[in-house]
Amino acid sequence: MCEPDTGSGGAADLYVYDPETLSTAQCMGDACAVCHVQWPRPRTVLGALPDGGRVLGCGECAELMGLAPRSRTAHALTAVR
Ligand SMILES: [Zn+2]
């Protein structure tokens, strides 16, 4: 058919968070959107904000949400440098 393939919108699959449910640090990507941890810094994208910002989460929460890139890799702890 004539439906466009994914290429124009971007971030279409991300869950959109309500900024009012997040703290300032969470909106800034400085804290995990789930457990508020700020260190180690959250670096996994858990979702997006209505204004296009990214909502980040720590690896553990991302894994719980099924968003971790390699959630079943036992050796992932030493993979990132
Ligand atoms: Zn977390």
PDB file of the backbone (N, CA, C, O) and the ligand in Angstrom, with CONECT records:
HET     ZN  A 101       1
ATOM      1  N   MET A   1       0.835  -1.209   0.000  1.00  0.00           N
ATOM      2  CA  MET A   1       0.000   0.000   0.000  1.00  0.00           C
ATOM      3  C   MET A   1       0.867   1.254   0.000  1.00  0.00           C
ATOM      4  O   MET A   1       2.072   1.195  -0.244  1.00  0.00           O
ATOM      5  N   CYS A   2       0.244   2.363   0.273  1.00  0.00           N
ATOM      6  CA  CYS A   2       1.027   3.592   0.253  1.00  0.00           C
ATOM      7  C   CYS A   2       1.377   4.128   1.615  1.00  0.00           C
ATOM      8  O   CYS A   2       1.655   5.320   1.748  1.00  0.00           O
ATOM      9  N   GLU A   3       1.374   3.304   2.617  1.00  0.00           N
ATOM     10  CA  GLU A   3       1.752   3.840   3.914  1.00  0.00           C
ATOM     11  C   GLU A   3       3.260   4.014   3.995  1.00  0.00           C
ATOM     12  O   GLU A   3       4.021   3.133   3.595  1.00  0.00           O
ATOM     13  N   PRO A   4       3.680   5.153   4.515  1.00  0.00           N
ATOM     14  CA  PRO A   4       5.121   5.431   4.580  1.00  0.00           C
ATOM     15  C   PRO A   4       5.820   4.523   5.575  1.00  0.00           C
ATOM     16  O   PRO A   4       5.278   4.212   6.635  1.00  0.00           O
ATOM     17  N   ASP A   5       6.988   4.114   5.238  1.00  0.00           N
ATOM     18  CA  ASP A   5       7.774   3.307   6.155  1.00  0.00           C
ATOM     19  C   ASP A   5       8.328   4.214   7.244  1.00  0.00           C
ATOM     20  O   ASP A   5       8.315   5.436   7.101  1.00  0.00           O
ATOM     21  N   THR A   6       8.809   3.628   8.321  1.00  0.00           N
ATOM     22  CA  THR A   6       9.354   4.452   9.396  1.00  0.00           C
ATOM     23  C   THR A   6      10.569   5.206   8.891  1.00  0.00           C
ATOM     24  O   THR A   6      11.567   4.598   8.507  1.00  0.00           O
ATOM     25  N   GLY A   7      10.489   6.515   8.890  1.00  0.00           N
ATOM     26  CA  GLY A   7      11.631   7.277   8.394  1.00  0.00           C
ATOM     27  C   GLY A   7      11.418   8.761   8.575  1.00  0.00           C
ATOM     28  O   GLY A   7      12.384   9.524   8.547  1.00  0.00           O
ATOM     29  N   SER A   8      10.194   9.192   8.758  1.00  0.00           N
ATOM     30  CA  SER A   8       9.958  10.628   8.844  1.00  0.00           C
ATOM     31  C   SER A   8       9.723  11.082  10.285  1.00  0.00           C
ATOM     32  O   SER A   8      10.232  12.128  10.687  1.00  0.00           O
ATOM     33  N   GLY A   9       8.983  10.336  11.044  1.00  0.00           N
ATOM     34  CA  GLY A   9       8.625  10.771  12.379  1.00  0.00           C
ATOM     35  C   GLY A   9       9.740  10.611  13.383  1.00  0.00           C
ATOM     36  O   GLY A   9      10.191  11.590  13.978  1.00  0.00           O
ATOM     37  N   GLY A  10      10.179   9.411  13.572  1.00  0.00           N
ATOM     38  CA  GLY A  10      11.213   9.169  14.558  1.00  0.00           C
ATOM     39  C   GLY A  10      10.633   9.084  15.949  1.00  0.00           C
ATOM     40  O   GLY A  10       9.663   9.771  16.268  1.00  0.00           O
ATOM     41  N   ALA A  11      11.230   8.232  16.789  1.00  0.00           N
ATOM     42  CA  ALA A  11      10.794   8.059  18.175  1.00  0.00           C
ATOM     43  C   ALA A  11       9.334   7.640  18.257  1.00  0.00           C
ATOM     44  O   ALA A  11       8.650   7.953  19.231  1.00  0.00           O
ATOM     45  N   ALA A  12       8.870   6.956  17.272  1.00  0.00           N
ATOM     46  CA  ALA A  12       7.459   6.595  17.230  1.00  0.00           C
ATOM     47  C   ALA A  12       7.125   5.498  18.235  1.00  0.00           C
ATOM     48  O   ALA A  12       6.002   5.415  18.732  1.00  0.00           O
ATOM     49  N   ASP A  13       8.096   4.675  18.522  1.00  0.00           N
ATOM     50  CA  ASP A  13       7.817   3.538  19.390  1.00  0.00           C
ATOM     51  C   ASP A  13       8.019   3.858  20.869  1.00  0.00           C
ATOM     52  O   ASP A  13       7.720   3.030  21.730  1.00  0.00           O
ATOM     53  N   LEU A  14       8.523   5.051  21.165  1.00  0.00           N
ATOM     54  CA  LEU A  14       8.826   5.369  22.546  1.00  0.00           C
ATOM     55  C   LEU A  14       7.570   5.726  23.327  1.00  0.00           C
ATOM     56  O   LEU A  14       6.659   6.382  22.821  1.00  0.00           O
ATOM     57  N   TYR A  15       7.551   5.282  24.547  1.00  0.00           N
ATOM     58  CA  TYR A  15       6.462   5.658  25.438  1.00  0.00           C
ATOM     59  C   TYR A  15       6.615   7.129  25.794  1.00  0.00           C
ATOM     60  O   TYR A  15       7.712   7.575  26.132  1.00  0.00           O
ATOM     61  N   VAL A  16       5.541   7.875  25.721  1.00  0.00           N
ATOM     62  CA  VAL A  16       5.600   9.302  26.037  1.00  0.00           C
ATOM     63  C   VAL A  16       5.202   9.515  27.489  1.00  0.00           C
ATOM     64  O   VAL A  16       4.090   9.189  27.906  1.00  0.00           O
ATOM     65  N   TYR A  17       6.131  10.064  28.238  1.00  0.00           N
ATOM     66  CA  TYR A  17       5.901  10.301  29.656  1.00  0.00           C
ATOM     67  C   TYR A  17       5.235  11.650  29.863  1.00  0.00           C
ATOM     68  O   TYR A  17       5.443  12.591  29.097  1.00  0.00           O
ATOM     69  N   ASP A  18       4.436  11.722  30.908  1.00  0.00           N
ATOM     70  CA  ASP A  18       3.855  12.998  31.303  1.00  0.00           C
ATOM     71  C   ASP A  18       4.873  13.721  32.178  1.00  0.00           C
ATOM     72  O   ASP A  18       5.237  13.219  33.241  1.00  0.00           O
ATOM     73  N   PRO A  19       5.333  14.883  31.750  1.00  0.00           N
ATOM     74  CA  PRO A  19       6.368  15.600  32.517  1.00  0.00           C
ATOM     75  C   PRO A  19       5.936  15.898  33.946  1.00  0.00           C
ATOM     76  O   PRO A  19       6.781  16.026  34.832  1.00  0.00           O
ATOM     77  N   GLU A  20       4.664  16.006  34.178  1.00  0.00           N
ATOM     78  CA  GLU A  20       4.198  16.323  35.531  1.00  0.00           C
ATOM     79  C   GLU A  20       4.401  15.158  36.494  1.00  0.00           C
ATOM     80  O   GLU A  20       4.358  15.337  37.712  1.00  0.00           O
ATOM     81  N   THR A  21       4.619  13.979  35.952  1.00  0.00           N
ATOM     82  CA  THR A  21       4.858  12.828  36.819  1.00  0.00           C
ATOM     83  C   THR A  21       6.347  12.626  37.061  1.00  0.00           C
ATOM     84  O   THR A  21       6.741  11.740  37.819  1.00  0.00           O
ATOM     85  N   LEU A  22       7.165  13.435  36.428  1.00  0.00           N
ATOM     86  CA  LEU A  22       8.608  13.281  36.569  1.00  0.00           C
ATOM     87  C   LEU A  22       9.196  14.467  37.306  1.00  0.00           C
ATOM     88  O   LEU A  22       8.678  15.581  37.242  1.00  0.00           O
ATOM     89  N   SER A  23      10.286  14.205  38.006  1.00  0.00           N
ATOM     90  CA  SER A  23      10.990  15.295  38.665  1.00  0.00           C
ATOM     91  C   SER A  23      11.807  16.058  37.620  1.00  0.00           C
ATOM     92  O   SER A  23      11.956  15.618  36.481  1.00  0.00           O
ATOM     93  N   THR A  24      12.327  17.203  38.035  1.00  0.00           N
ATOM     94  CA  THR A  24      13.141  17.980  37.114  1.00  0.00           C
ATOM     95  C   THR A  24      14.343  17.187  36.639  1.00  0.00           C
ATOM     96  O   THR A  24      14.694  17.212  35.460  1.00  0.00           O
ATOM     97  N   ALA A  25      14.965  16.485  37.567  1.00  0.00           N
ATOM     98  CA  ALA A  25      16.138  15.689  37.197  1.00  0.00           C
ATOM     99  C   ALA A  25      15.763  14.603  36.198  1.00  0.00           C
ATOM    100  O   ALA A  25      16.525  14.299  35.280  1.00  0.00           O
ATOM    101  N   GLN A  26      14.611  14.038  36.381  1.00  0.00           N
ATOM    102  CA  GLN A  26      14.178  12.988  35.459  1.00  0.00           C
ATOM    103  C   GLN A  26      13.873  13.560  34.082  1.00  0.00           C
ATOM    104  O   GLN A  26      14.174  12.934  33.066  1.00  0.00           O
ATOM    105  N   CYS A  27      13.279  14.744  34.046  1.00  0.00           N
ATOM    106  CA  CYS A  27      13.000  15.376  32.754  1.00  0.00           C
ATOM    107  C   CYS A  27      14.285  15.756  32.041  1.00  0.00           C
ATOM    108  O   CYS A  27      14.350  15.752  30.812  1.00  0.00           O
ATOM    109  N   MET A  28      15.318  16.086  32.829  1.00  0.00           N
ATOM    110  CA  MET A  28      16.594  16.485  32.237  1.00  0.00           C
ATOM    111  C   MET A  28      17.429  15.282  31.825  1.00  0.00           C
ATOM    112  O   MET A  28      18.474  15.427  31.190  1.00  0.00           O
ATOM    113  N   GLY A  29      16.964  14.101  32.189  1.00  0.00           N
ATOM    114  CA  GLY A  29      17.749  12.918  31.889  1.00  0.00           C
ATOM    115  C   GLY A  29      18.867  12.699  32.890  1.00  0.00           C
ATOM    116  O   GLY A  29      19.788  11.920  32.646  1.00  0.00           O
ATOM    117  N   ASP A  30      18.782  13.388  34.014  1.00  0.00           N
ATOM    118  CA  ASP A  30      19.825  13.256  35.033  1.00  0.00           C
ATOM    119  C   ASP A  30      19.498  12.181  36.060  1.00  0.00           C
ATOM    120  O   ASP A  30      20.349  11.802  36.864  1.00  0.00           O
ATOM    121  N   ALA A  31      18.279  11.698  36.031  1.00  0.00           N
ATOM    122  CA  ALA A  31      17.892  10.661  36.985  1.00  0.00           C
ATOM    123  C   ALA A  31      17.035   9.624  36.277  1.00  0.00           C
ATOM    124  O   ALA A  31      16.325   9.921  35.316  1.00  0.00           O
ATOM    125  N   CYS A  32      17.122   8.413  36.777  1.00  0.00           N
ATOM    126  CA  CYS A  32      16.315   7.343  36.210  1.00  0.00           C
ATOM    127  C   CYS A  32      14.834   7.686  36.357  1.00  0.00           C
ATOM    128  O   CYS A  32      14.394   8.112  37.424  1.00  0.00           O
ATOM    129  N   ALA A  33      14.093   7.504  35.317  1.00  0.00           N
ATOM    130  CA  ALA A  33      12.679   7.864  35.331  1.00  0.00           C
ATOM    131  C   ALA A  33      11.871   6.940  36.231  1.00  0.00           C
ATOM    132  O   ALA A  33      10.733   7.250  36.585  1.00  0.00           O
ATOM    133  N   VAL A  34      12.453   5.813  36.598  1.00  0.00           N
ATOM    134  CA  VAL A  34      11.710   4.848  37.403  1.00  0.00           C
ATOM    135  C   VAL A  34      12.128   4.907  38.865  1.00  0.00           C
ATOM    136  O   VAL A  34      11.286   5.057  39.750  1.00  0.00           O
ATOM    137  N   CYS A  35      13.432   4.788  39.119  1.00  0.00           N
ATOM    138  CA  CYS A  35      13.889   4.656  40.507  1.00  0.00           C
ATOM    139  C   CYS A  35      14.656   5.880  40.995  1.00  0.00           C
ATOM    140  O   CYS A  35      15.153   5.880  42.122  1.00  0.00           O
ATOM    141  N   HIS A  36      14.762   6.906  40.185  1.00  0.00           N
ATOM    142  CA  HIS A  36      15.362   8.183  40.575  1.00  0.00           C
ATOM    143  C   HIS A  36      16.869   8.123  40.794  1.00  0.00           C
ATOM    144  O   HIS A  36      17.461   9.119  41.210  1.00  0.00           O
ATOM    145  N   VAL A  37      17.491   7.011  40.535  1.00  0.00           N
ATOM    146  CA  VAL A  37      18.923   6.942  40.780  1.00  0.00           C
ATOM    147  C   VAL A  37      19.653   7.876  39.804  1.00  0.00           C
ATOM    148  O   VAL A  37      19.322   7.947  38.621  1.00  0.00           O
ATOM    149  N   GLN A  38      20.653   8.587  40.336  1.00  0.00           N
ATOM    150  CA  GLN A  38      21.393   9.530  39.482  1.00  0.00           C
ATOM    151  C   GLN A  38      22.811   9.050  39.196  1.00  0.00           C
ATOM    152  O   GLN A  38      23.517   9.615  38.361  1.00  0.00           O
ATOM    153  N   TRP A  39      23.216   7.992  39.908  1.00  0.00           N
ATOM    154  CA  TRP A  39      24.536   7.445  39.654  1.00  0.00           C
ATOM    155  C   TRP A  39      24.524   5.954  39.880  1.00  0.00           C
ATOM    156  O   TRP A  39      24.071   5.529  40.943  1.00  0.00           O
ATOM    157  N   PRO A  40      24.976   5.146  38.984  1.00  0.00           N
ATOM    158  CA  PRO A  40      25.521   5.564  37.683  1.00  0.00           C
ATOM    159  C   PRO A  40      24.465   6.239  36.820  1.00  0.00           C
ATOM    160  O   PRO A  40      23.272   5.947  36.911  1.00  0.00           O
ATOM    161  N   ARG A  41      24.930   7.132  35.996  1.00  0.00           N
ATOM    162  CA  ARG A  41      23.993   7.935  35.216  1.00  0.00           C
ATOM    163  C   ARG A  41      23.121   7.042  34.328  1.00  0.00           C
ATOM    164  O   ARG A  41      23.618   6.123  33.677  1.00  0.00           O
ATOM    165  N   PRO A  42      21.831   7.324  34.311  1.00  0.00           N
ATOM    166  CA  PRO A  42      20.952   6.575  33.405  1.00  0.00           C
ATOM    167  C   PRO A  42      21.291   6.901  31.961  1.00  0.00           C
ATOM    168  O   PRO A  42      21.467   8.064  31.595  1.00  0.00           O
ATOM    169  N   ARG A  43      21.379   5.872  31.161  1.00  0.00           N
ATOM    170  CA  ARG A  43      21.751   6.117  29.766  1.00  0.00           C
ATOM    171  C   ARG A  43      20.909   5.312  28.785  1.00  0.00           C
ATOM    172  O   ARG A  43      21.147   5.341  27.578  1.00  0.00           O
ATOM    173  N   THR A  44      19.934   4.605  29.307  1.00  0.00           N
ATOM    174  CA  THR A  44      19.048   3.871  28.414  1.00  0.00           C
ATOM    175  C   THR A  44      17.760   4.655  28.218  1.00  0.00           C
ATOM    176  O   THR A  44      17.124   5.066  29.188  1.00  0.00           O
ATOM    177  N   VAL A  45      17.382   4.857  26.987  1.00  0.00           N
ATOM    178  CA  VAL A  45      16.166   5.617  26.700  1.00  0.00           C
ATOM    179  C   VAL A  45      14.943   4.768  27.020  1.00  0.00           C
ATOM    180  O   VAL A  45      14.709   3.723  26.413  1.00  0.00           O
ATOM    181  N   LEU A  46      14.177   5.244  27.984  1.00  0.00           N
ATOM    182  CA  LEU A  46      12.960   4.518  28.357  1.00  0.00           C
ATOM    183  C   LEU A  46      11.737   5.072  27.650  1.00  0.00           C
ATOM    184  O   LEU A  46      10.736   4.375  27.482  1.00  0.00           O
ATOM    185  N   GLY A  47      11.822   6.323  27.238  1.00  0.00           N
ATOM    186  CA  GLY A  47      10.667   6.932  26.609  1.00  0.00           C
ATOM    187  C   GLY A  47      10.997   8.340  26.159  1.00  0.00           C
ATOM    188  O   GLY A  47      12.164   8.721  26.067  1.00  0.00           O
ATOM    189  N   ALA A  48       9.970   9.096  25.884  1.00  0.00           N
ATOM    190  CA  ALA A  48      10.158  10.450  25.396  1.00  0.00           C
ATOM    191  C   ALA A  48       9.207  11.398  26.109  1.00  0.00           C
ATOM    192  O   ALA A  48       8.235  10.981  26.739  1.00  0.00           O
ATOM    193  N   LEU A  49       9.514  12.679  25.993  1.00  0.00           N
ATOM    194  CA  LEU A  49       8.626  13.705  26.518  1.00  0.00           C
ATOM    195  C   LEU A  49       7.832  14.305  25.361  1.00  0.00           C
ATOM    196  O   LEU A  49       8.252  14.215  24.207  1.00  0.00           O
ATOM    197  N   PRO A  50       6.704  14.906  25.661  1.00  0.00           N
ATOM    198  CA  PRO A  50       5.898  15.501  24.583  1.00  0.00           C
ATOM    199  C   PRO A  50       6.667  16.523  23.764  1.00  0.00           C
ATOM    200  O   PRO A  50       6.366  16.727  22.587  1.00  0.00           O
ATOM    201  N   ASP A  51       7.664  17.174  24.378  1.00  0.00           N
ATOM    202  CA  ASP A  51       8.432  18.174  23.639  1.00  0.00           C
ATOM    203  C   ASP A  51       9.592  17.566  22.877  1.00  0.00           C
ATOM    204  O   ASP A  51      10.384  18.286  22.268  1.00  0.00           O
ATOM    205  N   GLY A  52       9.699  16.263  22.906  1.00  0.00           N
ATOM    206  CA  GLY A  52      10.749  15.611  22.130  1.00  0.00           C
ATOM    207  C   GLY A  52      11.951  15.205  22.939  1.00  0.00           C
ATOM    208  O   GLY A  52      12.851  14.545  22.420  1.00  0.00           O
ATOM    209  N   GLY A  53      11.990  15.592  24.225  1.00  0.00           N
ATOM    210  CA  GLY A  53      13.109  15.215  25.074  1.00  0.00           C
ATOM    211  C   GLY A  53      13.113  13.723  25.341  1.00  0.00           C
ATOM    212  O   GLY A  53      12.115  13.029  25.147  1.00  0.00           O
ATOM    213  N   ARG A  54      14.254  13.254  25.788  1.00  0.00           N
ATOM    214  CA  ARG A  54      14.370  11.829  26.084  1.00  0.00           C
ATOM    215  C   ARG A  54      14.231  11.593  27.574  1.00  0.00           C
ATOM    216  O   ARG A  54      14.718  12.375  28.390  1.00  0.00           O
ATOM    217  N   VAL A  55      13.572  10.526  27.910  1.00  0.00           N
ATOM    218  CA  VAL A  55      13.488  10.094  29.302  1.00  0.00           C
ATOM    219  C   VAL A  55      14.413   8.903  29.445  1.00  0.00           C
ATOM    220  O   VAL A  55      14.274   7.903  28.741  1.00  0.00           O
ATOM    221  N   LEU A  56      15.355   9.022  30.361  1.00  0.00           N
ATOM    222  CA  LEU A  56      16.370   7.991  30.507  1.00  0.00           C
ATOM    223  C   LEU A  56      16.141   7.168  31.760  1.00  0.00           C
ATOM    224  O   LEU A  56      15.498   7.606  32.714  1.00  0.00           O
ATOM    225  N   GLY A  57      16.682   5.975  31.726  1.00  0.00           N
ATOM    226  CA  GLY A  57      16.579   5.112  32.886  1.00  0.00           C
ATOM    227  C   GLY A  57      17.863   4.324  33.062  1.00  0.00           C
ATOM    228  O   GLY A  57      18.666   4.191  32.138  1.00  0.00           O
ATOM    229  N   CYS A  58      18.040   3.804  34.272  1.00  0.00           N
ATOM    230  CA  CYS A  58      19.215   3.002  34.533  1.00  0.00           C
ATOM    231  C   CYS A  58      19.057   1.629  33.893  1.00  0.00           C
ATOM    232  O   CYS A  58      17.966   1.254  33.463  1.00  0.00           O
ATOM    233  N   GLY A  59      20.135   0.902  33.836  1.00  0.00           N
ATOM    234  CA  GLY A  59      20.108  -0.386  33.170  1.00  0.00           C
ATOM    235  C   GLY A  59      19.157  -1.371  33.807  1.00  0.00           C
ATOM    236  O   GLY A  59      18.496  -2.148  33.119  1.00  0.00           O
ATOM    237  N   GLU A  60      19.090  -1.336  35.121  1.00  0.00           N
ATOM    238  CA  GLU A  60      18.226  -2.294  35.812  1.00  0.00           C
ATOM    239  C   GLU A  60      16.764  -2.063  35.468  1.00  0.00           C
ATOM    240  O   GLU A  60      16.028  -3.009  35.186  1.00  0.00           O
ATOM    241  N   CYS A  61      16.345  -0.802  35.492  1.00  0.00           N
ATOM    242  CA  CYS A  61      14.945  -0.508  35.205  1.00  0.00           C
ATOM    243  C   CYS A  61      14.649  -0.760  33.727  1.00  0.00           C
ATOM    244  O   CYS A  61      13.570  -1.233  33.372  1.00  0.00           O
ATOM    245  N   ALA A  62      15.610  -0.443  32.881  1.00  0.00           N
ATOM    246  CA  ALA A  62      15.407  -0.704  31.460  1.00  0.00           C
ATOM    247  C   ALA A  62      15.213  -2.192  31.225  1.00  0.00           C
ATOM    248  O   ALA A  62      14.414  -2.618  30.392  1.00  0.00           O
ATOM    249  N   GLU A  63      15.967  -2.960  31.983  1.00  0.00           N
ATOM    250  CA  GLU A  63      15.856  -4.408  31.823  1.00  0.00           C
ATOM    251  C   GLU A  63      14.500  -4.887  32.329  1.00  0.00           C
ATOM    252  O   GLU A  63      13.879  -5.761  31.724  1.00  0.00           O
ATOM    253  N   LEU A  64      14.047  -4.317  33.431  1.00  0.00           N
ATOM    254  CA  LEU A  64      12.741  -4.693  33.968  1.00  0.00           C
ATOM    255  C   LEU A  64      11.630  -4.343  32.992  1.00  0.00           C
ATOM    256  O   LEU A  64      10.612  -5.031  32.910  1.00  0.00           O
ATOM    257  N   MET A  65      11.844  -3.261  32.254  1.00  0.00           N
ATOM    258  CA  MET A  65      10.834  -2.835  31.294  1.00  0.00           C
ATOM    259  C   MET A  65      11.005  -3.525  29.950  1.00  0.00           C
ATOM    260  O   MET A  65      10.230  -3.309  29.017  1.00  0.00           O
ATOM    261  N   GLY A  66      12.032  -4.355  29.871  1.00  0.00           N
ATOM    262  CA  GLY A  66      12.252  -5.069  28.626  1.00  0.00           C
ATOM    263  C   GLY A  66      12.856  -4.204  27.544  1.00  0.00           C
ATOM    264  O   GLY A  66      12.737  -4.508  26.356  1.00  0.00           O
ATOM    265  N   LEU A  67      13.523  -3.095  27.962  1.00  0.00           N
ATOM    266  CA  LEU A  67      14.071  -2.173  26.979  1.00  0.00           C
ATOM    267  C   LEU A  67      15.581  -2.281  26.861  1.00  0.00           C
ATOM    268  O   LEU A  67      16.191  -1.638  26.007  1.00  0.00           O
ATOM    269  N   ALA A  68      16.174  -3.082  27.708  1.00  0.00           N
ATOM    270  CA  ALA A  68      17.620  -3.213  27.629  1.00  0.00           C
ATOM    271  C   ALA A  68      18.004  -3.880  26.317  1.00  0.00           C
ATOM    272  O   ALA A  68      17.383  -4.857  25.900  1.00  0.00           O
ATOM    273  N   PRO A  69      19.037  -3.341  25.669  1.00  0.00           N
ATOM    274  CA  PRO A  69      19.436  -3.878  24.366  1.00  0.00           C
ATOM    275  C   PRO A  69      19.752  -5.358  24.422  1.00  0.00           C
ATOM    276  O   PRO A  69      19.367  -6.122  23.537  1.00  0.00           O
ATOM    277  N   ARG A  70      20.451  -5.756  25.465  1.00  0.00           N
ATOM    278  CA  ARG A  70      20.811  -7.168  25.586  1.00  0.00           C
ATOM    279  C   ARG A  70      20.469  -7.640  26.986  1.00  0.00           C
ATOM    280  O   ARG A  70      21.358  -7.872  27.805  1.00  0.00           O
ATOM    281  N   SER A  71      19.199  -7.779  27.256  1.00  0.00           N
ATOM    282  CA  SER A  71      18.769  -8.044  28.624  1.00  0.00           C
ATOM    283  C   SER A  71      19.140  -9.445  29.089  1.00  0.00           C
ATOM    284  O   SER A  71      19.150  -9.722  30.288  1.00  0.00           O
ATOM    285  N   ARG A  72      19.438 -10.306  28.168  1.00  0.00           N
ATOM    286  CA  ARG A  72      19.737 -11.681  28.575  1.00  0.00           C
ATOM    287  C   ARG A  72      21.229 -11.984  28.502  1.00  0.00           C
ATOM    288  O   ARG A  72      21.648 -13.133  28.644  1.00  0.00           O
ATOM    289  N   THR A  73      22.030 -10.936  28.279  1.00  0.00           N
ATOM    290  CA  THR A  73      23.459 -11.172  28.176  1.00  0.00           C
ATOM    291  C   THR A  73      24.105 -11.067  29.546  1.00  0.00           C
ATOM    292  O   THR A  73      24.124  -9.994  30.149  1.00  0.00           O
ATOM    293  N   ALA A  74      24.620 -12.149  30.022  1.00  0.00           N
ATOM    294  CA  ALA A  74      25.173 -12.175  31.360  1.00  0.00           C
ATOM    295  C   ALA A  74      26.475 -11.386  31.454  1.00  0.00           C
ATOM    296  O   ALA A  74      26.862 -10.961  32.543  1.00  0.00           O
ATOM    297  N   HIS A  75      27.140 -11.189  30.345  1.00  0.00           N
ATOM    298  CA  HIS A  75      28.437 -10.533  30.376  1.00  0.00           C
ATOM    299  C   HIS A  75      28.335  -9.046  30.021  1.00  0.00           C
ATOM    300  O   HIS A  75      29.351  -8.398  29.770  1.00  0.00           O
ATOM    301  N   ALA A  76      27.130  -8.512  30.000  1.00  0.00           N
ATOM    302  CA  ALA A  76      26.953  -7.132  29.572  1.00  0.00           C
ATOM    303  C   ALA A  76      27.563  -6.143  30.547  1.00  0.00           C
ATOM    304  O   ALA A  76      27.841  -5.005  30.170  1.00  0.00           O
ATOM    305  N   LEU A  77      27.776  -6.548  31.783  1.00  0.00           N
ATOM    306  CA  LEU A  77      28.274  -5.614  32.787  1.00  0.00           C
ATOM    307  C   LEU A  77      29.649  -5.073  32.434  1.00  0.00           C
ATOM    308  O   LEU A  77      29.994  -3.954  32.813  1.00  0.00           O
ATOM    309  N   THR A  78      30.419  -5.842  31.725  1.00  0.00           N
ATOM    310  CA  THR A  78      31.777  -5.390  31.398  1.00  0.00           C
ATOM    311  C   THR A  78      31.876  -4.920  29.942  1.00  0.00           C
ATOM    312  O   THR A  78      32.971  -4.643  29.452  1.00  0.00           O
ATOM    313  N   ALA A  79      30.749  -4.833  29.262  1.00  0.00           N
ATOM    314  CA  ALA A  79      30.793  -4.518  27.838  1.00  0.00           C
ATOM    315  C   ALA A  79      30.976  -3.031  27.571  1.00  0.00           C
ATOM    316  O   ALA A  79      31.544  -2.659  26.545  1.00  0.00           O
ATOM    317  N   VAL A  80      30.508  -2.178  28.468  1.00  0.00           N
ATOM    318  CA  VAL A  80      30.537  -0.748  28.207  1.00  0.00           C
ATOM    319  C   VAL A  80      31.809  -0.123  28.779  1.00  0.00           C
ATOM    320  O   VAL A  80      32.146  -0.339  29.943  1.00  0.00           O
ATOM    321  N   ARG A  81      32.502   0.643  27.959  1.00  0.00           N
ATOM    322  CA  ARG A  81      33.712   1.308  28.437  1.00  0.00           C
ATOM    323  C   ARG A  81      33.651   2.785  28.092  1.00  0.00           C
ATOM    324  O   ARG A  81      34.578   3.531  28.407  1.00  0.00           O
TER     325      ARG A  81
HETATM  326 ZN    ZN A 101      16.263   2.880  37.608  1.00  0.00          ZN2+
END
